[in-house]
Amino acid sequence: MLDPWSLQVLIAVGDRGSFSAAASALSLTQPAVSRQIAGLERRLGVRLFTRAARGVRPTPAGAVAIDLARDSLTRLRALEARLASFADLETGELRLAAFPSANTHFVPEAVRRFGQLHPGVTLSLRQLDQMALLPAVQEGSIDLALVTEWHLYAEPWAARNAPAGAEPERLAVEGVELVPLLDEELLVVLPAQHRLARRRRIRLADLGDETWIDGAHPDCLGPVTPLAEALGAAPTIGFWCDDWTGKQALVAAGVGVMLMPTLAAVAMRRDVVLRPTSPVLPPRRLYAATAAPAFRAPAVTAMLEILAELALSRT
């Protein structure tokens, strides 16, 4: 019987197109990866890869083997998750991931409440590339990730799997359930001394000449079309910053303005002001992405309940 580790090496080589890239991803040496593939080829009696101009490419047999290996590992992870659902909340681990604005207050408060209720469960918060959040849930390396609908529409599979007019929660994300939590309003942040800072609501048309501060997806200006229509032209982006502390510091320095989702509003500086906009920009929906209910561990269910309570308190 083939061992799961060999299948994982096979998939890594197929996905990355070279032994060296697969070795780097798996923290192995290139010769070790070569030996694993050679051993698989001897065991199966077929050649799995051929040399290409740069790296390797699967043979027809190799392509079939990669697909079957991927399916086999998915089933093994499902087995592990299903058995974990019989465990209690006295021990275990809960692995979380989120995006920066959710980490300013929402996630830390959820972690605090969970820790008080279930001190025996080890919590960890992983830092991942934003476009890796949903794949991490699919692969089982993360138990729960907070994502937005902007993640969903930006994913490469979204355009392939979304029927016309589909709601984000209807997207085909195999093995993942998207639990809606709340809709965030997008507000504008100005320096406290800005000419419009005393207004209760800011007409976006009055900010058409401003320099804007943008950031990494999804903590960015979002879908630009509604903002551009309200401004009367595409926003002039002068600064890029992924960190909310740094973005606010740029606003406070008077070099630009930005949009802030309500999740990050609790962490505002005193030398900036937060104002609703006219027109109101389309809200951003927040989801918890987890394994499908049949494979969900009790710790994930408990965290979902806490997140739902926190979301309700913000509406």
N, C-alpha and C positions, 0 to 999 in steps of 0.2 A: 504494500500500500504506500502511496506517495505521502510524504509528510507535508504539513501546511507551510513550513518554512520554505521548502523548495518551490512550492506554488507561488509564494509571495515573491521570491526572487524572479521567477519566470514572468510574473506580471510586471514587475519593476523594469526588467529589461525591455519587455514589449512596449511599455508606456513611454520609456525614455529613449529608446532607440540605440542604446549603447551599454556595454558592460561597465564602463567607467562611471557613467551617470547613475546607473542603477546602484553601483557600489557606494557612491557618495550618498545617495538617498537612504541606503540601508545601513550606513556606517560599517561597510565591509571594505576589503581590498578588492581590486579588480580581479586578481587571480582567484580569489575565493568565489566570486560570482561566476567566473568562467568554469570553475570546477563544478559548481552546482548545476549549471546548464549542461555541461558535458555528462554529468551523472544522470540527469533526467533523460538526455538523448539516448544513453546506453540502456536505461531502464525501459524506455518506451519503444526503442528500436527505430526511431525516426529522427531526422534532422529538424530542429526547431527554429534555427536562425541561419541566415546567410549573410556574409559580409556585404556591406553596401559602401558607397563612396565615403560616407561618414557614418561610422557606427555599424549597426546591424539592422536587419529587418526580418520579420517572421516569415517562415515558409508557410504554405497553405496549412500544413499540419500544425505548425507553430501557432498560427492564428486561431485555429480551433482549440488548441490546448490552452491558450491564454483565456479565451472566453469561458471554457469549462472550469479552469482554475479560479477565475473570478467568481463564478457562480458557486463553486464549492466553498470558497472562503466566506462568502456571504452567508451561506447556510450554516457554517460552523459558528460564525459570530451570532447568528440568530439563535442557535442552540445555547450558546453561553448566556446570551441576554435572557432567553426564556427561563433557563434554570435559575438565573440570578433573581428572577421575579418571585421565587419561593423564599428568598432570604428576608430577614427582618431589617429593621432600621437601627439595630444595636451596633452594627459594624458596617464596613464597606467603604466605597469611595464614590464621590459624585464629581464628575469632571465637567466644568462649565467653560463657555467661551462667549464673548460678546464684543460689541464695537465700542469705541471710546466714549460716546455720550451716554450710553447705557451704564458704563462703568463709573461715571461721575458720582452717582448716588443710588440709582435703582438697583443695580446688581449688589453693591456692598450692603445695602439694607436687607436685601433678600438673603444674602449669605449670613448676616448677623442673626436674623430671625431663625433661619434653618439651624444654625449652630446652637442656638439656645434650646430648640426643640429636640434636636437629634445630635447630641455631642459626640456620640460614638462613630458617626460617619465622617470620613475625611473629605473635606471640600478642597478643590483646586480650581483656579481660574487660569486658563491657558490663553496665551497670546498667539493668534493666528492671523494670517492674511485674510482680509474680509471675504474674498472670493473662495476661501477654503472652508468657511464655516459649515455650509450645508454638506459638502463632500465628507467633512470630518464626522458629521452625525451619521451619514450613510455608511461610512466605513466602520463606525463603532469606536473611533478614537476619542470622541467627545460624546457625553451623555445628553447634554442640553446646550443649545446655542440660541442666543437672542439674535434675531435677524429682522430686517424690515422688508417691506414690499419692494423697495429699491434693489435689495439683494436679489430678489426673485427675478425681476425683470432684467437684471444685468447678467444673470447666470447664462452661460452658453447654451444650456439645455432648455432654458425657458422658452426661447423662440421656437424650438423644435417641438416642445411638448404642450404648449399652451394653445388650446382652441381659441378661435376668435372670440374676444370679449370675455374670456375666462377671468374669474376672480383669482387672486394669487393663491388662496388656500385650495383652489381646485387644480393647481398645477400638478403634473405628474412627477412627484419626487419619490422615487421608489424607496419604500421602507421608512419614510419620514412622515410624521404628522406635524402640520403647522397649526399651532394653537393661537388664535388671535388674542392679544392682550389689551391693547389700547390704540387709539389714534392720536398722534402728536400734532399739535399746531406748530407751524413754523413762524417764528417771530424775528424781528430785525433788531440788531444790536448796534447802538451808536455810542460814540464818546459822550461822557456826561456834559461836555461843553459844546456839543454839536448844535448847530443853528436850529435843528428840529427837535432837540431833546425834550423840550417842554410840552410837545404835543402828546396827547393821549393815544393817538393812532397816527401812523405814518403812511402818507400816500406814497406808494412805491414810485409813482411818476416823478416825485420830487427828488428821488435818489438816482435819477438817470445819469448824472454826471459823476457819481461817486466811484471811487475805487473799491472793489470788493475783495474779500478774503475768502478763499476756498480751502477745501481740505480733502482728505481721502474719503472714498466711498465707504459707507453711506453718509458720513458726517460732512456733507458738502452742500453746495447750493441746490442739489437735487435736480429733478427734471428742469432743465433750463428754460424750456418753452414758456411755461406760465409766468416765470419771473421776467423773462425778456419781454413778453407781451405787456406786463404791468409797467415795466420800466420805459417801454417805448423803443428799446434796442437791447442787444445782447449785453449782459453785464461785463464791465471792464474788470478783469481779474488781475490784480497787481501783486498779490501775495498768496502763497500756498503754505498751509500749516496743518498738520494732522492732530496736534495737541490742543485741547480746549483752553488750557492755561495760556499757551502761546498765542492762540487766536485772539483771546480777550485782551492780552497785552498789546497786540497790534492795534486793536480798536481803541483801547485807552490812550495809546500814543497818538491817535488822530490820523493814522495813515490809511484807514479804510473802515468799511462797515461789513457786516456779515449777517447770515441767518443762523438762528439757534433753535433747535428743537426743544420742546418743553422738558424732555428728560434731562437736559444739561442746565436748565435754568436755575436749579437750586445751587449751582456752583458759580454764580455770577460775582464778578468784582464790583466794588462799590463805585468805581470811577467810570462805569459804563451803564447804559440804560437799555432796558428791554421793552419793546413796544410791539403791539399787534399791527398788522399791515392792512392797508386798503389798496386793492382788493385782497381778501384773505387768500393765501396760497393753499393749494391742495394739501390736505394733511398727509402724514406719513404713518402707515400702520406698522405696529410692532407685533412680532410673532415670537413664540417659543417653538423652536424646532427640536423634536425628540424622535426617538424610535417609535414605530407604530405601537399602539396600545398593547398588542399581544406580546411584545418583546420589551416592555418598559419595566425597569426596576422600580421597587417601591420608593427609593430615594428620589427618583425623577418625579414620580407622582406627587410626593410631598413637596418638592420644590415648585412644581406647577401650581399647587394650591397657594403657596406663599406668593408667587408672582401674580396670580390672579387677584389676591387680596390687595397687594400693593397697587396694581393697575386700577382696581376699583376705587381705591382711596384718592387717586389722581384725577378721576373724572368728575 
